[in-house]
Amino acid sequence: MSAPPGEEMHSEAFLHRLMREQLRLSVACAATFCIALLGLPLLNYFFPQFMAKRVFGFTLSWFILGVLFFPFVWIIAFVFIRRSLALEQKEIQRAQGPQ
């Protein structure tokens, strides 16, 4: 059985649905990044004593910025790529219909 009418692969409906899902994913990843990026200065402003605590020889603020931030960005990128590929596969399977 093939895909429903108007739902063949690379049709306008297929591409719009895939782009809409990937836009949602992009916005979620960007929001996560922005929260982390803006959260650090806010934590420094509202909790200066807490952020001045020492962790492995660094203040907590510098530890987060210098050590944890880079892996956090890599995790966001990893999640984005995995979810994006999963969305594409889901749409391909949906467009192909049951085999």
All heavy atoms as an XYZ file, in Angstrom:
809
protein
N       0.853     -1.174      0.000
C       0.000      0.000      0.000
C       0.901      1.240      0.000
O       1.896      1.304      0.693
C      -0.883     -0.023      1.240
C      -1.816      1.124      1.342
S      -2.952      0.805      2.715
C      -3.966      2.212      2.527
N       0.534      2.244     -0.734
C       1.354      3.453     -0.817
C       0.817      4.522      0.118
O      -0.167      4.324      0.825
C       1.385      3.964     -2.256
O       0.084      4.354     -2.641
N       1.477      5.664      0.086
C       1.102      6.776      0.963
C      -0.256      7.336      0.561
O      -0.692      7.171     -0.577
C       2.151      7.871      0.884
N      -0.951      7.999      1.500
C      -2.223      8.624      1.171
C      -2.042      9.660      0.061
O      -0.942     10.156     -0.152
C      -2.649      9.305      2.487
C      -1.812      8.688      3.536
C      -0.580      8.173      2.879
N      -3.116      9.985     -0.668
C      -3.001     10.970     -1.740
C      -2.421     12.284     -1.218
O      -2.792     12.772     -0.156
C      -4.445     11.168     -2.216
C      -5.185      9.982     -1.726
C      -4.457      9.472     -0.521
N      -1.497     12.832     -1.967
C      -0.878     14.097     -1.562
C       0.195     13.942     -0.506
O       0.738     14.922     -0.035
N       0.510     12.723     -0.139
C       1.477     12.491      0.929
C       2.737     11.786      0.437
O       3.457     11.193      1.216
C       0.846     11.662      2.055
C      -0.186     12.404      2.834
C       0.388     13.559      3.643
O       1.484     13.427      4.197
O      -0.272     14.598      3.692
N       2.976     11.783     -0.869
C       4.168     11.108     -1.353
C       5.415     11.865     -0.898
O       5.365     13.050     -0.584
C       4.129     10.938     -2.859
C       4.120     12.256     -3.603
C       3.901     12.052     -5.080
O       2.925     11.387     -5.431
O       4.717     12.560     -5.847
N       6.519     11.133     -0.881
C       7.765     11.717     -0.410
C       8.131     12.907     -1.296
O       7.974     12.870     -2.503
C       8.879     10.680     -0.427
C      10.101     11.196      0.272
S      11.130      9.987      1.110
C      10.407      8.445      0.891
N       8.623     13.950     -0.673
C       9.045     15.196     -1.308
C       7.875     16.021     -1.831
O       8.065     16.944     -2.610
C      10.069     14.958     -2.419
C      11.279     14.232     -1.938
N      12.112     14.740     -0.969
C      11.778     13.021     -2.268
C      13.080     13.875     -0.736
N      12.896     12.816     -1.499
N       6.669     15.688     -1.433
C       5.532     16.528     -1.767
C       5.560     17.750     -0.859
O       6.296     17.797      0.132
C       4.221     15.764     -1.579
O       3.988     15.542     -0.198
N       4.763     18.722     -1.200
C       4.696     19.944     -0.383
C       4.247     19.634      1.046
O       4.810     20.153      2.000
C       3.744     20.961     -1.028
C       4.279     21.607     -2.276
C       5.465     22.502     -1.997
O       5.446     23.253     -1.002
O       6.426     22.438     -2.789
N       3.250     18.772      1.197
C       2.749     18.439      2.539
C       3.833     17.748      3.357
O       4.025     18.050      4.541
C       1.517     17.550      2.442
N       4.537     16.815      2.723
C       5.624     16.108      3.395
C       6.684     17.087      3.873
O       7.108     17.077      5.031
C       6.234     15.079      2.428
C       7.494     14.434      2.937
C       7.432     13.358      3.792
C       8.739     14.904      2.544
C       8.589     12.752      4.255
C       9.895     14.310      2.995
C       9.812     13.229      3.857
N       7.139     17.957      2.982
C       8.209     18.899      3.322
C       7.763     19.914      4.368
O       8.518     20.240      5.286
C       8.714     19.597      2.062
C       9.450     18.680      1.082
C       9.798     19.437     -0.197
C      10.690     18.089      1.705
N       6.537     20.414      4.259
C       6.048     21.386      5.248
C       5.942     20.769      6.640
O       6.302     21.393      7.634
C       4.703     21.970      4.817
C       4.831     23.015      3.763
N       5.404     24.245      4.001
C       4.473     23.015      2.460
C       5.394     24.954      2.902
N       4.836     24.224      1.931
N       5.441     19.525      6.698
C       5.316     18.861      8.003
C       6.705     18.615      8.607
O       6.924     18.867      9.788
C       4.546     17.550      7.854
C       4.210     16.903      9.171
C       3.297     15.694      9.046
N       3.671     14.781      7.984
C       2.972     14.610      6.853
N       1.877     15.309      6.649
N       3.376     13.749      5.942
N       7.647     18.161      7.786
C       9.006     17.920      8.275
C       9.658     19.224      8.723
O      10.269     19.285      9.795
C       9.845     17.256      7.185
C      11.295     16.941      7.550
C      11.352     15.997      8.744
C      12.016     16.340      6.352
N       9.495     20.274      7.949
C      10.083     21.568      8.318
C       9.454     22.123      9.596
O      10.153     22.699     10.433
C       9.929     22.565      7.165
C      10.842     22.240      5.999
S      10.538     23.174      4.494
C      10.533     24.841      5.054
N       8.155     21.939      9.768
C       7.481     22.412     10.981
C       7.988     21.663     12.214
O       8.286     22.276     13.244
C       5.966     22.240     10.829
C       5.169     22.846     11.961
C       3.654     22.802     11.725
N       3.174     21.517     11.241
C       2.704     21.294     10.011
N       2.649     22.270      9.134
N       2.283     20.089      9.663
N       8.149     20.350     12.104
C       8.663     19.567     13.227
C      10.111     19.933     13.540
O      10.499     20.031     14.698
C       8.553     18.070     12.932
C       7.135     17.552     12.897
C       6.450     17.662     14.237
O       7.100     17.435     15.275
O       5.247     17.986     14.253
N      10.919     20.148     12.500
C      12.311     20.526     12.736
C      12.413     21.949     13.292
O      13.320     22.239     14.065
C      13.133     20.362     11.457
C      13.388     18.905     11.157
C      14.287     18.689      9.967
O      14.368     19.511      9.075
N      14.954     17.550      9.954
N      11.480     22.818     12.919
C      11.458     24.157     13.505
C      11.162     24.085     15.002
O      11.817     24.758     15.801
C      10.431     25.041     12.803
C      10.264     26.446     13.372
C      11.572     27.232     13.241
C       9.125     27.175     12.691
N      10.197     23.256     15.379
C       9.908     23.076     16.817
C      11.139     22.574     17.563
O      11.444     23.050     18.658
C       8.762     22.091     17.012
C       7.424     22.659     16.756
C       6.338     21.692     17.200
N       5.098     22.078     16.578
C       4.290     21.274     15.922
N       4.575     19.993     15.839
N       3.192     21.723     15.367
N      11.821     21.613     16.981
C      13.032     21.078     17.595
C      14.107     22.152     17.699
O      14.760     22.291     18.734
C      13.540     19.883     16.779
C      14.847     19.252     17.218
C      14.732     18.694     18.631
C      15.254     18.172     16.233
N      14.286     22.930     16.653
C      15.285     24.003     16.654
C      14.980     25.043     17.714
O      15.882     25.502     18.426
C      15.342     24.678     15.284
O      15.742     23.778     14.297
N      13.733     25.426     17.836
C      13.340     26.417     18.841
C      13.570     25.873     20.248
O      14.063     26.592     21.129
C      11.869     26.855     18.634
C      11.354     27.654     19.808
C      11.747     27.657     17.341
N      13.255     24.607     20.469
C      13.476     24.008     21.792
C      14.962     23.974     22.136
O      15.357     24.321     23.264
C      12.889     22.596     21.837
N      15.803     23.593     21.175
C      17.255     23.566     21.426
C      17.800     24.976     21.632
O      18.627     25.205     22.518
C      17.977     22.866     20.286
S      17.708     21.084     20.249
N      17.339     25.925     20.834
C      17.793     27.308     20.981
C      17.349     27.889     22.321
O      18.111     28.611     22.975
C      17.274     28.165     19.835
N      16.130     27.575     22.737
C      15.641     28.065     24.031
C      16.468     27.484     25.173
O      16.818     28.203     26.121
C      14.169     27.706     24.209
N      16.808     26.207     25.091
C      17.644     25.579     26.118
C      19.000     26.266     26.193
O      19.502     26.572     27.281
C      17.824     24.079     25.821
O      16.541     23.477     25.739
C      18.650     23.403     26.891
N      19.595     26.522     25.034
C      20.885     27.213     24.991
C      20.775     28.621     25.572
O      21.620     29.041     26.367
C      21.404     27.268     23.550
C      22.688     28.020     23.413
C      23.884     27.439     23.784
C      22.699     29.324     22.936
C      25.078     28.131     23.664
C      23.881     30.028     22.812
C      25.067     29.431     23.176
N      19.736     29.366     25.193
C      19.573     30.745     25.681
C      19.330     30.788     27.187
O      19.833     31.687     27.864
C      18.440     31.442     24.936
S      18.865     31.863     23.238
N      18.580     29.824     27.693
C      18.354     29.775     29.143
C      19.682     29.573     29.863
O      19.966     30.228     30.872
C      17.335     28.672     29.503
C      15.939     29.109     29.066
C      17.364     28.345     30.987
C      14.901     28.008     29.126
N      20.504     28.668     29.344
C      21.811     28.442     29.962
C      22.699     29.672     29.824
O      23.391     30.065     30.769
C      22.489     27.229     29.332
N      22.683     30.290     28.661
C      23.533     31.446     28.398
C      23.130     32.644     29.247
O      23.984     33.345     29.800
C      23.469     31.806     26.912
C      24.438     32.859     26.424
C      25.865     32.360     26.568
C      24.131     33.188     24.974
N      21.829     32.878     29.371
C      21.356     34.009     30.175
C      21.240     33.663     31.653
O      21.240     34.556     32.497
C      20.001     34.486     29.648
C      20.011     35.006     28.211
C      18.603     35.302     27.756
C      20.901     36.223     28.083
N      21.154     32.372     31.945
C      21.017     31.954     33.337
C      22.267     32.203     34.161
O      22.174     32.544     35.352
N      23.430     32.057     33.564
C      24.672     32.253     34.316
C      24.823     33.679     34.836
O      25.087     33.859     36.027
C      25.873     31.835     33.471
C      27.208     31.822     34.194
C      27.172     30.863     35.374
C      28.312     31.424     33.230
N      24.643     34.708     34.013
C      24.712     36.067     34.570
C      23.625     36.337     35.620
O      23.871     37.038     36.606
C      24.519     36.978     33.359
C      24.843     36.154     32.183
C      24.538     34.746     32.559
N      22.440     35.761     35.405
C      21.372     35.955     36.391
C      21.718     35.272     37.714
O      21.454     35.834     38.788
C      20.046     35.426     35.845
C      19.434     36.228     34.712
C      18.209     35.521     34.157
C      19.086     37.639     35.166
N      22.297     34.077     37.639
C      22.740     33.419     38.870
C      23.818     34.238     39.576
O      23.809     34.367     40.799
C      23.269     32.020     38.570
C      22.234     30.954     38.259
C      22.908     29.682     37.759
C      21.383     30.671     39.481
N      24.741     34.799     38.812
C      25.782     35.655     39.400
C      25.185     36.897     40.053
O      25.671     37.353     41.088
C      26.805     36.076     38.342
C      27.797     34.984     38.051
O      28.258     34.310     38.954
N      28.107     34.797     36.789
N      24.155     37.444     39.440
C      23.539     38.666     39.971
C      22.717     38.383     41.227
O      22.816     39.108     42.213
C      22.656     39.306     38.897
C      22.020     40.594     39.340
C      22.768     41.768     39.399
C      20.684     40.641     39.714
C      22.191     42.949     39.811
C      20.105     41.814     40.128
C      20.863     42.967     40.176
O      20.282     44.135     40.597
N      21.880     37.341     41.176
C      20.962     37.088     42.288
C      21.558     36.235     43.409
O      21.080     36.283     44.539
C      19.679     36.426     41.774
C      18.809     37.362     40.986
C      18.616     37.173     39.627
C      18.199     38.441     41.591
C      17.823     38.022     38.896
C      17.400     39.313     40.873
C      17.212     39.109     39.519
N      22.579     35.448     43.114
C      23.193     34.575     44.115
C      24.716     34.696     44.093
O      25.423     33.711     43.838
C      22.786     33.110     43.876
C      21.309     32.887     43.832
C      20.657     32.701     42.617
C      20.563     32.875     44.993
C      19.294     32.506     42.561
C      19.194     32.681     44.952
C      18.554     32.498     43.733
N      25.242     35.883     44.369
C      26.695     36.076     44.236
C      27.518     35.214     45.206
O      28.583     34.717     44.820
C      26.899     37.563     44.502
C      25.678     38.017     45.208
C      24.577     37.104     44.778
N      27.054     35.036     46.434
C      27.813     34.212     47.379
C      27.854     32.757     46.935
O      28.882     32.098     47.041
C      27.228     34.287     48.805
C      27.731     35.446     49.607
C      26.847     36.663     49.386
O      25.741     36.557     48.878
N      27.343     37.835     49.789
N      26.740     32.258     46.461
C      26.683     30.870     46.002
C      27.594     30.659     44.793
O      28.332     29.675     44.720
C      25.242     30.482     45.649
C      25.112     29.092     45.116
C      25.286     27.996     45.938
C      24.827     28.883     43.772
C      25.175     26.708     45.449
C      24.714     27.601     43.268
C      24.880     26.510     44.114
N      27.580     31.586     43.866
C      28.394     31.457     42.649
C      29.876     31.704     42.926
O      30.722     31.362     42.106
C      27.891     32.400     41.563
C      26.484     32.074     41.076
S      26.305     30.400     40.443
C      27.105     30.560     38.874
N      30.208     32.285     44.085
C      31.608     32.529     44.445
C      32.240     31.329     45.160
O      33.432     31.333     45.419
C      31.714     33.775     45.320
N      31.440     30.297     45.454
C      31.984     29.103     46.116
C      33.025     28.440     45.218
O      32.947     28.492     44.004
C      30.862     28.124     46.424
C      29.814     28.668     47.347
C      29.536     27.702     48.432
C      28.344     28.205     49.218
N      28.700     28.745     50.470
N      34.001     27.817     45.850
C      35.097     27.172     45.116
C      34.741     25.731     44.753
O      34.259     24.962     45.585
C      36.380     27.168     45.952
C      36.944     28.541     46.165
C      37.688     28.929     44.942
N      38.155     30.309     45.058
C      38.821     30.903     44.106
N      39.103     30.272     42.991
N      39.210     32.138     44.250
N      34.983     25.365     43.498
C      34.791     24.011     43.001
C      36.035     23.655     42.192
O      36.315     24.291     41.171
C      33.536     23.903     42.104
C      33.402     22.508     41.533
C      32.298     24.301     42.862
N      36.804     22.697     42.667
C      38.037     22.272     41.991
C      38.980     23.445     41.709
O      39.623     23.519     40.662
C      37.727     21.536     40.685
C      36.903     20.300     40.871
C      35.617     20.229     40.370
C      37.412     19.211     41.560
C      34.845     19.093     40.540
C      36.652     18.065     41.736
C      35.369     18.006     41.226
N      39.052     24.377     42.628
C      39.957     25.511     42.493
C      39.393     26.700     41.739
O      40.040     27.746     41.643
N      38.230     26.570     41.174
C      37.578     27.659     40.438
C      36.373     28.131     41.227
O      35.802     27.376     42.001
C      37.054     27.177     39.074
C      38.086     26.630     38.164
C      38.259     25.262     38.034
C      38.886     27.463     37.405
C      39.197     24.736     37.174
C      39.832     26.956     36.543
C      39.994     25.586     36.423
N      35.963     29.374     40.985
C      34.658     29.766     41.515
C      33.617     28.986     40.719
O      33.866     28.579     39.576
C      34.412     31.285     41.374
O      34.426     31.626     39.998
C      35.428     32.086     42.150
N      32.460     28.778     41.301
C      31.398     28.020     40.630
C      31.039     28.657     39.294
O      30.813     27.964     38.300
C      30.167     27.908     41.529
C      29.003     27.100     40.980
C      29.435     25.679     40.640
C      27.862     27.084     41.973
N      31.045     29.978     39.275
C      30.731     30.692     38.042
C      31.703     30.333     36.925
O      31.302     30.012     35.802
C      30.760     32.195     38.308
O      30.479     32.904     37.133
N      32.997     30.376     37.199
C      33.998     30.038     36.191
C      34.013     28.552     35.883
O      34.300     28.152     34.755
C      35.383     30.509     36.621
C      35.560     31.949     36.313
C      35.568     32.976     37.205
C      35.718     32.533     35.021
N      35.720     34.165     36.545
C      35.814     33.925     35.198
C      35.775     32.028     33.735
C      35.968     34.799     34.143
C      35.931     32.909     32.686
C      36.031     34.273     32.892
N      33.703     27.712     36.861
C      33.639     26.279     36.615
C      32.529     25.958     35.613
O      32.726     25.185     34.678
C      33.419     25.520     37.929
C      33.403     24.041     37.768
C      34.570     23.334     37.514
C      32.214     23.341     37.862
C      34.556     21.963     37.356
C      32.193     21.967     37.706
C      33.363     21.279     37.453
N      31.363     26.567     35.817
C      30.251     26.358     34.886
C      30.616     26.888     33.505
O      30.434     26.203     32.498
C      28.964     27.032     35.407
C      28.462     26.312     36.661
C      27.878     27.046     34.334
C      27.341     27.031     37.381
N      31.148     28.097     33.461
C      31.470     28.722     32.186
C      32.634     28.037     31.473
O      32.583     27.784     30.270
C      31.793     30.204     32.399
C      32.055     31.029     31.148
C      30.823     31.055     30.269
C      32.451     32.436     31.533
N      33.681     27.726     32.199
C      34.884     27.196     31.569
C      34.920     25.700     31.388
O      35.593     25.196     30.492
N      34.207     24.960     32.225
C      34.296     23.504     32.176
C      32.986     22.862     31.718
O      32.988     21.996     30.844
C      34.722     22.934     33.550
C      34.750     21.424     33.528
C      36.064     23.500     33.967
N      31.875     23.278     32.257
C      30.607     22.603     31.985
C      29.870     23.123     30.753
O      29.073     22.394     30.168
C      29.682     22.713     33.200
C      30.189     22.059     34.484
C      29.172     22.241     35.595
C      30.496     20.601     34.261
N      30.126     24.360     30.375
C      29.332     24.950     29.295
C      29.591     24.265     27.950
O      28.657     23.989     27.192
C      29.595     26.453     29.189
C      28.507     27.189     28.468
C      27.313     27.458     29.093
C      28.675     27.596     27.158
C      26.295     28.121     28.437
C      27.671     28.260     26.484
C      26.481     28.521     27.118
N      30.830     23.979     27.650
C      31.164     23.353     26.372
C      30.520     21.971     26.229
O      29.884     21.693     25.206
C      32.685     23.293     26.205
C      33.136     22.848     24.857
C      32.936     23.645     23.739
C      33.754     21.630     24.696
C      33.343     23.237     22.490
C      34.175     21.203     23.444
C      33.967     22.019     22.341
N      30.629     21.086     27.217
C      29.923     19.797     27.093
C      28.406     19.959     27.000
O      27.739     19.196     26.306
C      30.311     19.033     28.356
C      31.569     19.663     28.815
C      31.502     21.094     28.380
N      27.867     20.964     27.687
C      26.425     21.218     27.618
C      26.011     21.554     26.186
O      24.996     21.050     25.691
C      26.057     22.348     28.589
C      24.601     22.683     28.587
C      23.672     21.814     29.126
C      24.152     23.876     28.045
C      22.322     22.122     29.121
C      22.814     24.195     28.034
C      21.895     23.307     28.579
N      26.797     22.376     25.508
C      26.499     22.732     24.117
C      26.616     21.499     23.215
O      25.800     21.304     22.313
C      27.419     23.873     23.637
C      27.275     24.109     22.155
C      27.116     25.147     24.410
N      27.604     20.653     23.459
C      27.733     19.424     22.692
C      26.533     18.507     22.905
O      26.070     17.860     21.972
C      29.021     18.684     23.064
C      30.189     19.171     22.274
C      31.082     20.110     22.664
C      30.576     18.773     20.971
N      32.010     20.314     21.674
C      31.727     19.501     20.622
C      30.065     17.860     20.057
C      32.359     19.345     19.398
C      30.720     17.705     18.844
C      31.838     18.436     18.528
N      26.036     18.444     24.113
C      24.857     17.621     24.401
C      23.642     18.158     23.650
O      22.872     17.385     23.067
C      24.599     17.540     25.921
C      25.691     16.704     26.577
C      23.219     16.961     26.219
C      25.709     16.777     28.086
N      23.461     19.462     23.649
C      22.351     20.060     22.899
C      22.473     19.711     21.421
O      21.498     19.330     20.773
C      22.304     21.591     23.095
C      21.911     21.933     24.528
C      21.308     22.228     22.121
C      22.015     23.419     24.838
N      23.681     19.836     20.867
C      23.899     19.519     19.452
C      23.625     18.040     19.176
O      22.991     17.693     18.167
C      25.313     19.879     19.043
N      24.076     17.163     20.062
C      23.852     15.729     19.910
C      22.365     15.408     19.909
O      21.874     14.664     19.051
C      24.577     14.973     21.024
C      24.374     13.493     20.986
C      25.095     12.711     20.092
C      23.474     12.878     21.838
C      24.915     11.339     20.049
C      23.283     11.516     21.798
C      24.005     10.745     20.905
N      21.635     15.975     20.855
C      20.192     15.750     20.937
C      19.504     16.277     19.687
O      18.628     15.615     19.118
C      19.604     16.395     22.215
C      18.085     16.429     22.175
C      20.097     15.668     23.449
N      19.915     17.459     19.230
C      19.316     18.037     18.031
C      19.513     17.132     16.817
O      18.568     16.855     16.072
C      19.899     19.422     17.741
C      19.395     20.009     16.462
C      18.150     20.597     16.408
C      20.151     19.952     15.308
C      17.663     21.109     15.219
C      19.678     20.466     14.114
C      18.427     21.052     14.073
N      20.722     16.649     16.622
C      21.007     15.807     15.461
C      20.231     14.493     15.536
O      19.616     14.066     14.560
C      22.518     15.561     15.327
C      23.216     16.864     14.931
C      22.814     14.452     14.320
C      24.725     16.813     15.030
N      20.244     13.859     16.697
C      19.529     12.586     16.856
C      18.033     12.754     16.624
O      17.412     11.960     15.918
C      19.764     12.009     18.260
C      21.169     11.548     18.550
C      21.512     10.243     17.861
N      20.590      9.183     18.217
C      20.874      8.171     19.003
N      22.063      8.064     19.530
N      19.967      7.255     19.258
N      17.441     13.773     17.224
C      15.998     14.000     17.062
C      15.652     14.406     15.627
O      14.626     14.002     15.097
C      15.507     15.082     18.034
C      15.513     14.658     19.484
C      14.377     13.708     19.812
N      13.104     14.314     19.505
C      12.109     13.696     18.873
N      12.223     12.466     18.500
N      10.980     14.329     18.618
N      16.518     15.209     15.008
C      16.271     15.622     13.633
C      16.275     14.424     12.691
O      15.400     14.297     11.827
C      17.328     16.643     13.207
O      17.094     17.093     11.901
N      17.247     13.543     12.845
C      17.290     12.335     12.019
C      16.087     11.432     12.293
O      15.524     10.839     11.365
C      18.590     11.577     12.257
C      19.857     12.270     11.754
C      21.096     11.494     12.180
C      19.812     12.462     10.249
N      15.677     11.346     13.549
C      14.500     10.539     13.891
C      13.237     11.126     13.259
O      12.378     10.375     12.774
C      14.349     10.443     15.407
N      13.117     12.446     13.250
C      11.963     13.078     12.610
C      11.942     12.780     11.119
O      10.881     12.501     10.545
C      11.984     14.593     12.834
C      11.645     15.082     14.231
C      11.921     16.569     14.358
C      10.192     14.785     14.548
N      13.094     12.860     10.472
C      13.164     12.571      9.045
C      12.755     11.119      8.777
O      11.991     10.858      7.848
C      14.567     12.827      8.518
C      14.905     14.293      8.422
C      16.327     14.533      7.959
O      16.980     13.571      7.490
O      16.782     15.685      8.065
N      13.268     10.200      9.569
C      12.919      8.786      9.388
C      11.425      8.553      9.590
O      10.805      7.790      8.857
C      13.720      7.895     10.337
C      15.151      7.735      9.926
C      15.277      6.983      8.611
O      14.805      7.426      7.567
N      15.907      5.842      8.651
N      10.863      9.196     10.603
C       9.432      9.059     10.874
C       8.609      9.546      9.691
O       7.652      8.895      9.270
C       9.061      9.829     12.144
C       7.611      9.716     12.541
C       7.363     10.459     13.828
C       6.442     11.620     13.517
N       6.192     12.490     14.635
N       9.011     10.683      9.128
C       8.270     11.226      7.984
C       8.444     10.350      6.752
O       7.500     10.182      5.981
C       8.728     12.661      7.696
C       8.210     13.661      8.703
C       6.699     13.720      8.776
O       6.023     13.610      7.728
O       6.170     13.855      9.886
N       9.621      9.796      6.568
C       9.844      8.904      5.425
C       8.962      7.676      5.551
O       8.314      7.258      4.587
C      11.336      8.520      5.316
C      12.148      9.726      4.833
C      11.534      7.335      4.392
C      13.653      9.536      4.937
N       8.934      7.077      6.742
C       8.088      5.899      6.949
C       6.612      6.228      6.778
O       5.854      5.443      6.220
C       8.351      5.314      8.333
C       9.694      4.655      8.454
C      10.021      4.247      9.874
O       9.278      4.516     10.801
N      11.166      3.591     10.037
N       6.232      7.400      7.232
C       4.843      7.826      7.082
C       4.481      8.033      5.615
O       3.401      7.654      5.176
C       4.616      9.107      7.880
C       3.204      9.574      7.883
C       3.065     10.770      8.776
N       1.692     11.219      8.779
C       1.245     12.235      9.431
N       2.083     12.949     10.144
N      -0.010     12.585      9.385
N       5.404      8.621      4.852
C       5.149      8.869      3.433
C       5.130      7.576      2.623
O       4.387      7.463      1.657
C       6.200      9.823      2.877
N       5.938      6.608      3.022
C       5.978      5.332      2.305
C       4.778      4.456      2.621
O       4.414      3.606      1.833
C       7.267      4.579      2.627
C       8.480      5.226      2.031
C       9.757      4.528      2.447
O       9.781      3.750      3.397
N      10.838      4.827      1.759
N       4.201      4.681      3.791
C       3.051      3.877      4.180
C       3.462      2.480      4.619
O       4.632      2.120      4.549
N       2.512      1.655      5.032
C       2.844      0.286      5.450
C       3.351     -0.530      4.275
O       2.820     -0.435      3.174
C       1.546     -0.266      6.008
C       0.488      0.707      5.672
C       1.118      1.958      5.174
N       4.345     -1.327      4.515
C       4.951     -2.153      3.446
C       4.300     -3.494      3.382
O       4.024     -4.161      4.237
C       6.451     -2.292      3.692
C       7.173     -0.979      3.659
C       7.212     -0.340      2.265
O       7.260     -1.060      1.269
N       7.160      0.964      2.190
